Amino acid sequence: MRRAWWAVSLPLLLALSSACTDARTHAQAVYMLIDTSGTYAAEADKARRIVNYLLGTLQPGDSLAVARVESRSFSEKDIIAKVRFDSRPSQADTQKRDFKQKIDAFVKTVHGSAYTDITGGLLQGAEYLNETGAGQKIILIFSDMQEELDKSAVRNFPIDLKNIRVVAVNVIKLHTDNADPRLYVGRLEWWQKRVKAAGATEWRVINDIEHLDSIIH
């Protein structure tokens, strides 16, 4: 007795769908925010080194996006480059070269913005990461973590970072921090409380960019 084509195909489709879902569950997605405000813009070359590390570490099926933190950062236009790495090594290598070129070009032309909308960047990053469907989601914040908003930017509301790891990198000390170290400690404690209250699974600070191996598990 001949079976209908859909009766044969349905189990196959379900199996393929399950395999795709499983692959995405084990994939990692990283969203990196680069602070371009004030004098911190001069640190951008270190950000390029971090991106190069990520390009060399992330695997096929993983996703990576890099965005700038400016006066208003909750926007797709602030994403400098984004990619999901192909399973074919040759194609993935091409994607990584293209990604690196975009970051190199950005670093050469980066200029200091008037304000620093870190919260907007976190919101945009969470949206991107959730859309990838990856099982492990990470936001890297390359910033001094000093948020400065213009008068019309509203950011004093709860944010959602559920199931996302948040890592602050290269949190340099400001001149005011040198005068009163409590300002630096207090700033990081404030962000830790906000990020954990938003549901993040982890908050970490890594200031030595030679020790990035712990970012990607």
C-alpha positions, 0 to 999 in steps of 0.5 A: 500500500502506497503511503502519502508523501506527507506521511513519509516527509512529516517525521523527517521534517520533525527530525530536521526541526528538532536537530536545528533547534538542538543546534541553536540551543548549544550555540553561543551569541555575543553582543559587544557594546563599544563605548565611543563617548568622550575620551573613552573613544581613544580605547577603541583599538583595544576593542578591536583586539577583543573582537579579533579574539571573539572571531578566533574563538566562536564556532559555526552556528554561533552569532556575533554582533558589535555595536557602538554606544552613543548618545542614543543606543537603542537602535539597529543603526548602531550595530556596526557588524553582525553575523551568524557563522556558517557551518562551512569552514571556507564560508565562515572564514570569509564571514570573519574576514568581512567582519574584521574589515568592518571593525577595522574601518570603524576603529579608524573613524570612531569619534567621541559622542556627547553622551553615553546611553549604556542602558539603550545598548543593553536593551538593543543587545538583549533584543538581538540575542533573544532573536538568535535563539542561542542557548548561551547569550553574552553581552560584553560592555567595553566601557568605563560604565559611566552612563550620561544621558541627554535630558530627553532620554528616558532610561529609568525603568526596569530592563529585561536581561533574563538568561543573559551573561553580562561582562564589563571589559576594560572599565578604566578609572576616571580622573574622579575615581582616582581622587575618590576610589569609592566612586569607581567601586560604587559605579560597578556595584550599581550596575551589578545590582541593576543587571542582576535585578534584570534577570542576568545570569552573571555579572563580571568585570574583566579589566585585563584583556589578556584574560579573555579566555573565561568569556566564552565557555 
